[in-house]
Amino acid sequence: MKIADLYIRVSTDEQADKGYSQRDQHERLERYCNQNEITIGQVIYEDHSAKNFNRPEWTKYINHIKKRSLKSTLVLFTK
C-alpha cells in the first residue's frame, strides 16, 4: 500500500492569486491520490520564502519522519 505525505506551499500572495493557492494544491494532490489508490498520510503546509531551503515546516517534517517507525512511501507536491 502506498502512503503519501503532501507538501503544500506558497511563498507569496501573488502565487496564491494565480491558481497556486494551498487549497488548490491540496485538492489537486488529493484527487491524484484518490485516482491512484494512494493513502494520504500527513499534510504539511508551508508559506515560507523559496529563496533558500531553510523552511521551518519542511525541517519539522524531515525530523518527524526520521523518528517514526512507519514511513510514508511518497512525498507529493505540485510544481
N, CA, C and O atoms as CSV, one atom per row, in Angstrom:
chain,resi,resn,atom,element,x,y,z
A,1,MET,N,N,0.836,-1.177,0.000
A,1,MET,CA,C,0.000,0.000,0.000
A,1,MET,C,C,0.884,1.245,0.000
A,1,MET,O,O,1.831,1.348,0.780
A,2,LYS,N,N,0.566,2.177,-0.876
A,2,LYS,CA,C,1.319,3.421,-0.944
A,2,LYS,C,C,0.705,4.448,-0.008
A,2,LYS,O,O,-0.513,4.624,0.042
A,3,ILE,N,N,1.581,5.125,0.737
A,3,ILE,CA,C,1.164,6.205,1.623
A,3,ILE,C,C,1.957,7.442,1.238
A,3,ILE,O,O,3.186,7.411,1.164
A,4,ALA,N,N,1.236,8.532,0.993
A,4,ALA,CA,C,1.894,9.768,0.570
A,4,ALA,C,C,1.668,10.877,1.577
A,4,ALA,O,O,0.561,11.057,2.085
A,5,ASP,N,N,2.714,11.608,1.856
A,5,ASP,CA,C,2.603,12.852,2.600
A,5,ASP,C,C,2.542,13.965,1.559
A,5,ASP,O,O,3.251,13.926,0.553
A,6,LEU,N,N,1.696,14.949,1.807
A,6,LEU,CA,C,1.520,16.056,0.870
A,6,LEU,C,C,2.230,17.293,1.399
A,6,LEU,O,O,2.011,17.713,2.536
A,7,TYR,N,N,3.079,17.866,0.565
A,7,TYR,CA,C,3.792,19.094,0.930
A,7,TYR,C,C,3.220,20.220,0.086
A,7,TYR,O,O,3.357,20.230,-1.137
A,8,ILE,N,N,2.576,21.168,0.755
A,8,ILE,CA,C,1.842,22.223,0.077
A,8,ILE,C,C,2.416,23.569,0.518
A,8,ILE,O,O,2.450,23.881,1.708
A,9,ARG,N,N,2.871,24.367,-0.466
A,9,ARG,CA,C,3.477,25.637,-0.089
A,9,ARG,C,C,3.234,26.717,-1.129
A,9,ARG,O,O,3.134,26.450,-2.326
A,10,VAL,N,N,3.145,27.923,-0.642
A,10,VAL,CA,C,3.209,29.139,-1.462
A,10,VAL,C,C,4.064,30.119,-0.688
A,10,VAL,O,O,4.092,30.100,0.543
A,11,SER,N,N,4.762,30.977,-1.416
A,11,SER,CA,C,5.612,31.937,-0.717
A,11,SER,C,C,5.132,33.363,-0.870
A,11,SER,O,O,5.586,34.248,-0.145
A,12,THR,N,N,4.216,33.604,-1.804
A,12,THR,CA,C,3.724,34.968,-1.994
A,12,THR,C,C,2.219,34.971,-2.225
A,12,THR,O,O,1.641,33.967,-2.642
A,13,ASP,N,N,1.600,36.099,-1.951
A,13,ASP,CA,C,0.171,36.246,-2.233
A,13,ASP,C,C,-0.088,36.156,-3.728
A,13,ASP,O,O,-1.136,35.669,-4.153
A,14,GLU,N,N,0.875,36.629,-4.534
A,14,GLU,CA,C,0.708,36.589,-5.987
A,14,GLU,C,C,0.591,35.146,-6.465
A,14,GLU,O,O,-0.238,34.852,-7.326
A,15,GLN,N,N,1.393,34.254,-5.933
A,15,GLN,CA,C,1.297,32.847,-6.310
A,15,GLN,C,C,-0.080,32.305,-5.968
A,15,GLN,O,O,-0.675,31.580,-6.765
A,16,ALA,N,N,-0.583,32.640,-4.813
A,16,ALA,CA,C,-1.902,32.177,-4.401
A,16,ALA,C,C,-2.972,32.715,-5.352
A,16,ALA,O,O,-3.919,32.002,-5.686
A,17,ASP,N,N,-2.827,33.967,-5.789
A,17,ASP,CA,C,-3.805,34.575,-6.686
A,17,ASP,C,C,-3.768,33.974,-8.088
A,17,ASP,O,O,-4.766,34.041,-8.806
A,18,LYS,N,N,-2.660,33.397,-8.486
A,18,LYS,CA,C,-2.518,32.844,-9.837
A,18,LYS,C,C,-2.855,31.355,-9.903
A,18,LYS,O,O,-2.449,30.673,-10.844
A,19,GLY,N,N,-3.578,30.855,-8.937
A,19,GLY,CA,C,-4.032,29.477,-9.020
A,19,GLY,C,C,-3.144,28.474,-8.324
A,19,GLY,O,O,-3.318,27.269,-8.505
A,20,TYR,N,N,-2.211,28.935,-7.544
A,20,TYR,CA,C,-1.340,28.007,-6.826
A,20,TYR,C,C,-1.622,28.063,-5.327
A,20,TYR,O,O,-0.740,27.798,-4.511
A,21,SER,N,N,-2.857,28.410,-4.973
A,21,SER,CA,C,-3.199,28.527,-3.563
A,21,SER,C,C,-3.006,27.176,-2.871
A,21,SER,O,O,-2.997,26.125,-3.511
A,22,GLN,N,N,-2.854,27.234,-1.572
A,22,GLN,CA,C,-2.695,25.994,-0.818
A,22,GLN,C,C,-3.931,25.118,-0.975
A,22,GLN,O,O,-3.824,23.896,-1.077
A,23,ARG,N,N,-5.079,25.732,-0.995
A,23,ARG,CA,C,-6.318,24.970,-1.163
A,23,ARG,C,C,-6.336,24.255,-2.510
A,23,ARG,O,O,-6.671,23.072,-2.583
A,24,ASP,N,N,-5.977,24.969,-3.577
A,24,ASP,CA,C,-5.946,24.374,-4.910
A,24,ASP,C,C,-4.946,23.223,-4.970
A,24,ASP,O,O,-5.250,22.165,-5.521
A,25,GLN,N,N,-3.764,23.423,-4.411
A,25,GLN,CA,C,-2.756,22.364,-4.411
A,25,GLN,C,C,-3.250,21.133,-3.653
A,25,GLN,O,O,-3.067,20.000,-4.099
A,26,HIS,N,N,-3.878,21.371,-2.504
A,26,HIS,CA,C,-4.384,20.260,-1.702
A,26,HIS,C,C,-5.435,19.470,-2.478
A,26,HIS,O,O,-5.412,18.239,-2.471
A,27,GLU,N,N,-6.348,20.160,-3.142
A,27,GLU,CA,C,-7.391,19.494,-3.925
A,27,GLU,C,C,-6.799,18.679,-5.062
A,27,GLU,O,O,-7.226,17.551,-5.307
A,28,ARG,N,N,-5.820,19.243,-5.756
A,28,ARG,CA,C,-5.179,18.510,-6.864
A,28,ARG,C,C,-4.473,17.249,-6.369
A,28,ARG,O,O,-4.609,16.177,-6.958
A,29,LEU,N,N,-3.725,17.391,-5.289
A,29,LEU,CA,C,-2.991,16.247,-4.760
A,29,LEU,C,C,-3.929,15.185,-4.203
A,29,LEU,O,O,-3.690,13.989,-4.371
A,30,GLU,N,N,-4.982,15.617,-3.549
A,30,GLU,CA,C,-5.962,14.678,-3.009
A,30,GLU,C,C,-6.647,13.906,-4.142
A,30,GLU,O,O,-6.843,12.694,-4.046
A,31,ARG,N,N,-7.004,14.610,-5.202
A,31,ARG,CA,C,-7.611,13.971,-6.374
A,31,ARG,C,C,-6.653,12.946,-6.986
A,31,ARG,O,O,-7.057,11.838,-7.338
A,32,TYR,N,N,-5.388,13.328,-7.106
A,32,TYR,CA,C,-4.375,12.405,-7.646
A,32,TYR,C,C,-4.283,11.141,-6.796
A,32,TYR,O,O,-4.235,10.027,-7.318
A,33,CYS,N,N,-4.259,11.330,-5.491
A,33,CYS,CA,C,-4.163,10.173,-4.591
A,33,CYS,C,C,-5.389,9.275,-4.715
A,33,CYS,O,O,-5.264,8.051,-4.749
A,34,ASN,N,N,-6.549,9.869,-4.783
A,34,ASN,CA,C,-7.774,9.078,-4.931
A,34,ASN,C,C,-7.779,8.289,-6.233
A,34,ASN,O,O,-8.174,7.123,-6.248
A,35,GLN,N,N,-7.348,8.907,-7.318
A,35,GLN,CA,C,-7.329,8.250,-8.625
A,35,GLN,C,C,-6.299,7.126,-8.689
A,35,GLN,O,O,-6.449,6.186,-9.470
A,36,ASN,N,N,-5.259,7.223,-7.873
A,36,ASN,CA,C,-4.170,6.245,-7.931
A,36,ASN,C,C,-4.093,5.346,-6.697
A,36,ASN,O,O,-3.082,4.686,-6.459
A,37,GLU,N,N,-5.168,5.332,-5.923
A,37,GLU,CA,C,-5.267,4.471,-4.740
A,37,GLU,C,C,-4.091,4.648,-3.785
A,37,GLU,O,O,-3.485,3.682,-3.322
A,38,ILE,N,N,-3.793,5.906,-3.510
A,38,ILE,CA,C,-2.714,6.257,-2.591
A,38,ILE,C,C,-3.345,6.833,-1.333
A,38,ILE,O,O,-4.162,7.750,-1.406
A,39,THR,N,N,-2.968,6.300,-0.192
A,39,THR,CA,C,-3.456,6.800,1.081
A,39,THR,C,C,-2.692,8.063,1.459
A,39,THR,O,O,-1.468,8.119,1.333
A,40,ILE,N,N,-3.414,9.069,1.921
A,40,ILE,CA,C,-2.763,10.301,2.360
A,40,ILE,C,C,-2.403,10.158,3.826
A,40,ILE,O,O,-3.252,9.861,4.666
A,41,GLY,N,N,-1.129,10.375,4.118
A,41,GLY,CA,C,-0.651,10.316,5.489
A,41,GLY,C,C,-0.763,11.679,6.139
A,41,GLY,O,O,-1.778,12.006,6.754
A,42,GLN,N,N,0.257,12.448,6.002
A,42,GLN,CA,C,0.355,13.753,6.644
A,42,GLN,C,C,0.281,14.846,5.581
A,42,GLN,O,O,0.745,14.656,4.457
A,43,VAL,N,N,-0.303,15.990,5.937
A,43,VAL,CA,C,-0.346,17.145,5.040
A,43,VAL,C,C,0.449,18.262,5.698
A,43,VAL,O,O,0.153,18.670,6.821
A,44,ILE,N,N,1.459,18.751,4.993
A,44,ILE,CA,C,2.339,19.791,5.518
A,44,ILE,C,C,2.089,21.076,4.730
A,44,ILE,O,O,2.204,21.088,3.504
A,45,TYR,N,N,1.752,22.146,5.428
A,45,TYR,CA,C,1.526,23.452,4.804
A,45,TYR,C,C,2.707,24.363,5.122
A,45,TYR,O,O,3.152,24.457,6.266
A,46,GLU,N,N,3.203,25.029,4.084
A,46,GLU,CA,C,4.357,25.924,4.239
A,46,GLU,C,C,4.066,27.211,3.488
A,46,GLU,O,O,3.530,27.178,2.380
A,47,ASP,N,N,4.415,28.342,4.082
A,47,ASP,CA,C,4.265,29.618,3.370
A,47,ASP,C,C,5.531,30.453,3.505
A,47,ASP,O,O,5.485,31.683,3.528
A,48,HIS,N,N,6.642,29.771,3.591
A,48,HIS,CA,C,7.934,30.412,3.776
A,48,HIS,C,C,8.588,30.664,2.419
A,48,HIS,O,O,8.317,29.941,1.460
A,49,SER,N,N,9.419,31.650,2.333
A,49,SER,CA,C,10.090,32.037,1.096
A,49,SER,C,C,10.899,30.894,0.496
A,49,SER,O,O,11.410,30.027,1.206
A,50,ALA,N,N,10.999,30.916,-0.827
A,50,ALA,CA,C,11.760,29.890,-1.543
A,50,ALA,C,C,13.181,30.350,-1.866
A,50,ALA,O,O,13.859,29.720,-2.677
A,51,LYS,N,N,13.637,31.423,-1.253
A,51,LYS,CA,C,14.982,31.927,-1.536
A,51,LYS,C,C,16.048,30.904,-1.158
A,51,LYS,O,O,17.110,30.836,-1.777
A,52,ASN,N,N,15.750,30.115,-0.136
A,52,ASN,CA,C,16.649,29.026,0.243
A,52,ASN,C,C,15.787,27.886,0.771
A,52,ASN,O,O,14.560,27.986,0.782
A,53,PHE,N,N,16.407,26.834,1.195
A,53,PHE,CA,C,15.617,25.684,1.644
A,53,PHE,C,C,15.514,25.624,3.165
A,53,PHE,O,O,15.244,24.562,3.725
A,54,ASN,N,N,15.726,26.741,3.829
A,54,ASN,CA,C,15.531,26.807,5.274
A,54,ASN,C,C,14.055,27.070,5.549
A,54,ASN,O,O,13.662,28.181,5.905
A,55,ARG,N,N,13.254,26.037,5.379
A,55,ARG,CA,C,11.813,26.154,5.536
A,55,ARG,C,C,11.403,25.450,6.825
A,55,ARG,O,O,11.639,24.252,6.974
A,56,PRO,N,N,10.792,26.179,7.755
A,56,PRO,CA,C,10.501,25.621,9.084
A,56,PRO,C,C,9.643,24.354,9.065
A,56,PRO,O,O,9.968,23.387,9.753
A,57,GLU,N,N,8.563,24.341,8.297
A,57,GLU,CA,C,7.681,23.166,8.297
A,57,GLU,C,C,8.349,21.971,7.634
A,57,GLU,O,O,8.146,20.834,8.060
A,58,TRP,N,N,9.140,22.214,6.601
A,58,TRP,CA,C,9.874,21.126,5.941
A,58,TRP,C,C,10.873,20.509,6.919
A,58,TRP,O,O,10.995,19.287,7.003
A,59,THR,N,N,11.584,21.361,7.655
A,59,THR,CA,C,12.550,20.879,8.635
A,59,THR,C,C,11.865,20.042,9.710
A,59,THR,O,O,12.363,18.978,10.079
A,60,LYS,N,N,10.717,20.520,10.218
A,60,LYS,CA,C,9.959,19.739,11.201
A,60,LYS,C,C,9.540,18.398,10.619
A,60,LYS,O,O,9.620,17.369,11.291
A,61,TYR,N,N,9.091,18.413,9.364
A,61,TYR,CA,C,8.657,17.187,8.696
A,61,TYR,C,C,9.802,16.177,8.586
A,61,TYR,O,O,9.631,15.004,8.919
A,62,ILE,N,N,10.944,16.624,8.128
A,62,ILE,CA,C,12.099,15.730,7.985
A,62,ILE,C,C,12.485,15.144,9.336
A,62,ILE,O,O,12.743,13.945,9.440
A,63,ASN,N,N,12.525,15.961,10.350
A,63,ASN,CA,C,12.851,15.459,11.694
A,63,ASN,C,C,11.807,14.452,12.175
A,63,ASN,O,O,12.148,13.461,12.820
A,64,HIS,N,N,10.543,14.707,11.863
A,64,HIS,CA,C,9.467,13.807,12.271
A,64,HIS,C,C,9.581,12.441,11.591
A,64,HIS,O,O,9.448,11.409,12.249
A,65,ILE,N,N,9.827,12.429,10.270
A,65,ILE,CA,C,9.877,11.138,9.583
A,65,ILE,C,C,11.124,10.339,9.961
A,65,ILE,O,O,11.121,9.112,9.861
A,66,LYS,N,N,12.170,11.005,10.387
A,66,LYS,CA,C,13.355,10.281,10.845
A,66,LYS,C,C,13.081,9.528,12.136
A,66,LYS,O,O,13.716,8.509,12.408
A,67,LYS,N,N,12.133,10.024,12.938
A,67,LYS,CA,C,11.857,9.437,14.248
A,67,LYS,C,C,10.763,8.372,14.240
A,67,LYS,O,O,10.737,7.522,15.130
A,68,ARG,N,N,9.868,8.395,13.268
A,68,ARG,CA,C,8.754,7.456,13.315
A,68,ARG,C,C,9.099,6.142,12.624
A,68,ARG,O,O,9.928,6.104,11.715
A,69,SER,N,N,8.464,5.086,13.059
A,69,SER,CA,C,8.778,3.770,12.516
A,69,SER,C,C,8.047,3.501,11.200
A,69,SER,O,O,8.616,2.870,10.309
A,70,LEU,N,N,6.804,3.961,11.055
A,70,LEU,CA,C,6.072,3.783,9.806
A,70,LEU,C,C,6.317,4.989,8.931
A,70,LEU,O,O,5.861,6.091,9.235
A,71,LYS,N,N,7.027,4.785,7.859
A,71,LYS,CA,C,7.352,5.904,6.990
A,71,LYS,C,C,6.494,5.883,5.744
A,71,LYS,O,O,6.150,4.821,5.225
A,72,SER,N,N,6.164,7.036,5.285
A,72,SER,CA,C,5.427,7.158,4.038
A,72,SER,C,C,6.313,6.697,2.902
A,72,SER,O,O,7.541,6.723,2.993
A,73,THR,N,N,5.661,6.271,1.820
A,73,THR,CA,C,6.429,5.817,0.671
A,73,THR,C,C,6.646,6.927,-0.351
A,73,THR,O,O,7.481,6.803,-1.247
A,74,LEU,N,N,5.879,8.025,-0.208
A,74,LEU,CA,C,5.963,9.124,-1.153
A,74,LEU,C,C,5.815,10.471,-0.446
A,74,LEU,O,O,5.181,10.576,0.603
A,75,VAL,N,N,6.409,11.481,-1.041
A,75,VAL,CA,C,6.114,12.863,-0.691
A,75,VAL,C,C,5.669,13.504,-1.992
A,75,VAL,O,O,6.425,13.545,-2.963
A,76,LEU,N,N,4.439,14.005,-2.012
A,76,LEU,CA,C,3.898,14.600,-3.222
A,76,LEU,C,C,3.760,16.101,-3.066
A,76,LEU,O,O,3.451,16.599,-1.983
A,77,PHE,N,N,3.991,16.816,-4.155
A,77,PHE,CA,C,3.868,18.265,-4.167
A,77,PHE,C,C,3.575,18.700,-5.593
A,77,PHE,O,O,3.742,17.915,-6.526
A,78,THR,N,N,3.141,19.940,-5.773
A,78,THR,CA,C,2.924,20.476,-7.107
A,78,THR,C,C,4.062,21.428,-7.432
A,78,THR,O,O,4.633,22.050,-6.537
A,79,LYS,N,N,4.385,21.539,-8.689
A,79,LYS,CA,C,5.430,22.444,-9.208
A,79,LYS,C,C,6.696,22.350,-8.427
A,79,LYS,O,O,7.664,23.043,-8.736
